[in-house]
Amino acid sequence: MKQAKANKATKSKIKQAASVASRAGRRTTPRQRVAPAVSKQRITIALDVDVVEEFQRRAAVPGALPYQTQMNAALREYVFGGQAKQSLTTFLQDEQFLQEIAKRVKQLTAAEA
């Protein structure tokens, strides 16, 4: 009985892999494995509560990236050094940046008048 269930589950997985591959335009044989399309690895990690809450607070802003994505970007910047690419979302969350833009727009508008 257990063997029959295992065979059925294996066949189901093979069919699913073949279906994914055919949608991606690849040919497969029933035994061929399909590589995942995502290059990320799921992990379990314990972080300080205040760190997680800060990233969640940032993510709660309308239009912000999910907090996990922001954490990944912060880790990437730390690990690989240098200036990480700042997304438009980062700039739109920076109050000082927005004030400077508003100030500049006001100057340009006044100069045109």
Buried (B, 14 or more C-beta within 10 A) or exposed (E): EEEEEEEEEEEEEBEEBBEBBEEEEEEBEEEEEBEEEEEEEEEEEEEEEEEBEBBBEBBEEEEBBEBEBBBEBEEEBEEEEEEBEEBEBBEBBEEEEEEEEEEEEEEEEEEEE
